[in-house]
Amino acid sequence: MSMSKPLEGIKVVDLTYYVAGPGTAKILADWGAEVIKIEPPGGEPGRVTGLNLGVPSTDDFNPYFGSYNSNKRAIILNLKTENGQEVMNRLLSEADVFVTSFRPGALKRLGLDYDAMSIKFPSIVWASINGFGEKGPDKDRPGFDTVAYWARSGAMLDLTEKGSPPLIPTLAFGDANTSGSLAGGIAAALYKRERTGKGTKVMISLFAQAIWNLAAVVVSSQFGDTYPKTRTIPSVPMVNSYQTNDGKWIFVTIFDDRLFPVFLEKVVMRKDLAEDMRYNTSVAAKKHTEELTVLVAEEFARNTQDEMVRRLLEADIAHERVNHVSDTLQDPQAVANHYIVDVPQRNGETTRMAQPPVKMDSTDVDFRYGTPAPGEHTQQVLAELGYSSDEIAKLEQQGDVCIFRD
C-alpha cells in the first residue's frame, strides 16, 4: 500500500448483504483491514440491486455493488454444507472481526451467533447490523433502510413539506449512515481488545441510527416543535431555503444573534429591519417568523442566485446553493478532497464514485482490490488457509465453494 493505515494487519470476515453491512466492511478495508467477503453460491443478492436504478450489474461492470464492496477479496462458500462450515471456521480462527447482517435465527442455525462464537473465538469482535434491534417484538423482522430507517423513525413523513406525501428516499441513504457508525463501533471494540485481550459484541440497527440522526427533533417535539413543517413558516426564518429569480435555490443558516442584523442589512438590503427589535434576534424573529420569511423571500426573488451568493459571501453568512446530486459529481470541493473519485472497472470503463468520508493521514484513495467478481478470490484464500490444490478442486466439485473463472 502507498501509506500506513490504522487497521493494517486486522482480518475481517464479512458475512453481509446489500449495503449497510457491506458498507461497514468497505470502510474497514479502506482503513487498511484485510476483508474477506463471504457470498453464497450464485453470489450475494446485492450484486443485482443496481439494476433497480438502471446501473449495469454484470461480473465485469458493477459500480453500484463496487461502491460498497471494493477493496475486499470475495469468496463463494456454501455454509449449508459441513465442508463449507469448516472453511468458515478456519477463516474465523484467523479473524479479528466478524461482521454480519444475518438475522438472529439464521446465525444460530449456522453456529455463528454471538453466544456460540464468543466461546469458540473469545478474542473476536462480533459485529451485527439489522433492521430494528436485538430486543422487542420486531427484532426478527426484515428491515431495509426504506422501512426501518425512513418509515419507522418518522423521517419519511416529518422531513417533507407540510401537506406533501411521504418523502421518497434515495436507496441506501440510511444504510450508509449506519455503516459509518458500525465501523466506528468496531474500531472502538478493537481498541478495547488491545487493552484487555477480549472480544466484544457490537450491535447497531437501521432504526437506532435513524433515531440518533433525529435526536434534535426527538427533544424539540416534546416542547411544542411540530413536524412536518412548511418552508413558508420555518422554525427560524434564517434557517430556510429561498428561491431566486432564475428559479434556483439557496439555503441560509444563521444561529448567531450577531449575524441577524448583518444578514438583514447586507443581504436582504433592509437596514430598517436590521434595526427593528421585532426581527434582529433569533428569539424576536421566531415570534414573527411568517412575516419575516415573506420579507426575506421577496428580496431573494428579485435577484439571481449568483448575486445573492455574492452578498452572503461578503457578509460571511453560512449558506449554500441547493444542488442536485448530479452537480456533486463535478463539485471541485468534492473532487479535491477525493470524496468523489474516478474508479476503473473490470471491463476497462471508469465510473465516478463516492468514497467513505473519514480519511486517515491523507485524502488519497488506495485501491488494493477493485470490485470483486463472485468467487474471484476463493482459490487464493483457500490456499492461504492451507488447502491443497487437490482439496480445493474437491471442495469445488462437491459444491462447497465456487471459483470464478474469466
Helices and strands as residue ranges (DSSP letters): E 11-15, H 20-30, E 34-39, G 45-53, H 63-69, E 73-77, H 82-93, E 97-100, H 104-110, H 114-120, E 125-130, I 145-151, H 155-158, H 173-196, E 201-205, H 206-213, H 215-220, G 221-223, E 239-243, E 249-253, H 259-262, I 263-267, H 271-274, H 282-287, H 289-301, H 305-314, E 319-321, H 325-328, H 332-336, E 340-344, E 350-354, H 378-384, H 389-398, E 401-402
